[in-house]
């Protein structure tokens, strides 16, 4: 599935530039992806679209006080469930915490990243797969992370030389 997501990210500048699922599915089939991978990726992308669209809608409308409580506050503390800890693992949760502490990942985006990571296969999800998920969340909002963040998300850390 992640190879399909990388292809979509690289070939469609923003989430709103991506074709409808049926047309995208035909394009992915023509490129040579397996039907199961395409189906899984389209389902995952549908969840991403729903999450980002719901967030945009909540931001654009005046929500009643009870509804606005569903959006995390910027100063809130996020506690991870046992299922999240098991599925994401310490490395991924540490990376999410790093991005959030650095001010790179807003709480609303963090929640979408966690939701989409929980919807992904892998137990635990690998850090490379999490980085793709983070890129896709930025992509769905039509935003591109700054150059240093993009480098961190796209760079293969195994090639780095420690000093």
ZIGI-V22263 format. One line per field, one symbol per residue. ss: DSSP state (H for helix, E for strand, - for the rest). phi: phi as a letter, one per 30 degrees, with the letter a starting at -180 (. if undefined). burial: b if it has 9 or more other ideal C-beta (glycine too) atoms within 8 Angstrom, else e. A space follows every 50 residues. Layout:
ss->???
phi->???
burial->???
This chain:
ss->-HHHHHHHHHH---HHH---HHHHHHHHHHH---HHHHHHHHHHHHHHHH HHHHHHHHHH----HHHH-------------HHHHHHHHHHHHHHHHHHH H-----HHHHHHHHHHHH--------HHHHHHHHHHHHHH------HHHH HHHH--HHH----
phi->.dddddededcbebeddddeedddeddddddjddeddddddddddddddd ddddddddddcdddedddddddddcdccccdddddddciddddddddedd ddidcdeddeddeddddddddjbdddddddddddeddeeddiccddedde dddcddddddcdc
burial->bbebbbbbbeebeebeebeeeeebbebbbeeebeeebbbbbbebbbbbbe bbeebbebeeeeeeeeebeebbeeeeeeeeeeebbbbbbeebbebbeebb eeeebebbbbbbbbbbbbebeeebbebebbbbbbbbbbbbbeeebeeebb eebeeeeeeeeee
